[in-house]
Amino acid sequence: MADFHQEPLITTLHGLYEAFDKASYLDELERRLEQHARHQNISLLLPSLYSEIGNVGVLDHILEQIKGVRYLSNIVVALGGASEERQFRQAQEYFGRLETEHRDVQVVWVEGPRLQKLLGELAERGGTAFGVQGKGQSVWVALGYLFARDDGGVIALHDCDIVTYDRTLLGRLIEPVVNPNNHFQFCKGYYARISPTERALKGRVTRLFVVPFVETLSKIMRQLGHGGLERFFQYHSAFKYALAGEFCFTADLARRLNVAYDWGLEVATLSQVYDQLTTRQIAQIDLAPNYEHKHQELSPEDTERGLHRMVVDIAKFYLTYMRSHGVPLDDAFVDMILHSYYQTALKYVRKYSYDADVNTLAFDLYGEEFAVSHFRGFLWDAWEQSRGPQEAKLIPSWNRVAYSFPEIYDRLLHAVERDNGRA
């Protein structure tokens, strides 16, 4: 059962419906969404890897759930990892089952030759990076395609590897932003991460790294008198699951956001939203009683894989953000940060152990402390990679791109249509 706790900076929308009949709740939720959809478009953006199409028990179930939804005006699939046209055609057919008389479905082939040529031309003309292939670039391209079609309104985004997916999750993600009685322009999802098979806590990077690291930075900024940065880190601390891949925003906001193209995508998005909105326009919502998806390996020896790369990219974003906002970093300062983080994280490990124990969950105390120890080392890897004139790995907002290249939307539409064989 959800609590009632509200964070000081942002609004938290709890899962109070869980105390009542869930079927009737879903009926009422979707009825309201269908009413809202009469007045503005609601789009769903699905970043998907080609390899996920073979995940029959997961993605098939997600699509079956979405098929029954009537309030979506269009669905855009940002397909990555399809190196051959044969794979793209297979994905088109696979996702085509979502199309209805009142709902358009488009698969954007991110590795498509015309689209990649256009991205290369943009980088050449603008003298700036437009990312590398991955979730961030896929999301950015798909957003541009929606804007090129002038499909404004509200845009929801979630991953395609959610084992515990149902229609309630999608409806709850969208409702706070699309509801005209609210003032929210951005809504972030959160949830518990418990493995039903292992009966154990998951979400290690959020629990053991992001939460204690951001708390540590907030405390250090307060001690140093950096009030603006203290508030920034308090804002990040307000999110119950900062790394959740599910969020919903207005198209107007989406046009103004730079998009990170590494594992810092989620925390960079929160930071961009912080710069663009007042906190009263930002909400987080409990999407599901539990959430399960694929898990990454720790990968302690390889900075380019698994949780190692994830932690490094996230830490690099925060370290770069501090430097760009007037905090000079050197070896001694970063050494202090990582040791302060380590002590804070160990306190969290003990709290998680109590939580697991009272809920009769399995809890590997040694394994949790072992992960924290590695995360401390990964922090130093992040510092070494971010030395010098490094900037956050951000793709420029679509507003900025359209200002510099007024023809970009026409060119983007043409490239996507050509890669789809429609022109």
C-alpha positions, 0 to 999 in steps of 0.5 A: 500500500502506498504512503502519502509522503510529499517531497518539498520540491515536486509533487508525488502521485501515489498508487492509492488505487491499489486499495480498491478494485483495479479493473474498475480503476483502469476503466475509469482512467482510460475513460478520462484519457479518451476524453482528454484525447479528443482535445489533444494528440497523445503520442507514445514513443517506444525506443526498441532494439531489434533484438527485443523483438525476439523477446517473445514473452516480454515485448509480445505482452507489451504490444498486446496490452497497448493494442487495447488502448484507444486514446493514443493518436499515434505510436512511433517506434525508434528502432535501433540495432537493425543493421540490415533492411531485412531486419527493419522490414521484419520490425515494421511487420511486427509493430504494425499490429498496433495500427488501427483505423484511428491510430498511426504506427511508424517505425523509424529506422535509426540506422537507416542509410538516408537518416544516418546520412542526414545526421552526418550532414547535420554534424558537418554543417553544425560543427557539433555532435549529434550523438552515437547510436544508442537509446539517447540518439534514438529518442532524439530522432523519434522526437524530431520525426513527431515534430516534423509531422506536427504531431504535438500535444503530449508524448509518453516514453517507456522501454520495451523490456518491461516484464511486468507491463500492463495498461495501467502503467501507460495510463498513469504515466500519461494522465497527469500531463494530459489532464487539463486541470493539472499544470504538469508539463513533465511526469516521471515514473517510479516503482519498486524493483523486486525480483519475483523469482529471487525475492530480492531487491534490485535496482542497484545503481539507483539504490546504491549509487545515485541516491547516496551520491546525490545526497552526498553532493547536496550535503557538500554543496551546503557546506561550501555555501553553493546554495544553487547547487544544493537545491539542484541536488535536492531536486534530484533527491526528490525523485524516488527512481531517478533512473526510471526510463518512463516519463511523459512531457508536453511536446512544447517542453520536448522541443526545448530539451537537449538529449544525452546520448549515453547512460546519463540520459535519465539524469540529464533529462531531469536536469534539463527539465529543472532548467526549463520548468518551475518545480510546480510543473513537475510530478512523479507517479507510482506506476506499478506495485512492482517493476521487472526488466533485464539486469546488467552485470557489474562488469568491474574490469570493463568501463565500457560495459554493464553497471560500470559504464552506467555509473561512470556516465552518470557520475561524469554528468554530475561532475561536469555539471558541478564544474560548469556551475563554478565548483573547481574540482581536483584530485583531492576534492574528488577523493573526498567526494568518493569517500564521503559517498562510500560512507553514505552508501554503507548507511543505505545498505544497512537500511536496505537490509532492515527493509528486506528483512521485515519483508522476508526478502533475500538480502546479500549484505556482502554483495551489496557492500561489494557493489558499493566498493566497486561504485566508489572505484567507478567514481574515480574512473569517471573523474579521470575520463572527465578531466580537461575541457569535457562537456556533457554528451548532449544532442542539441534541442530540436528548437535549436536545430530547427533555428539553425537549419530551417529545412531540417523537418522536411529533410527528416521526413523525407529521409524517414519516408525514403528509408521506409520505402514510401518515397 
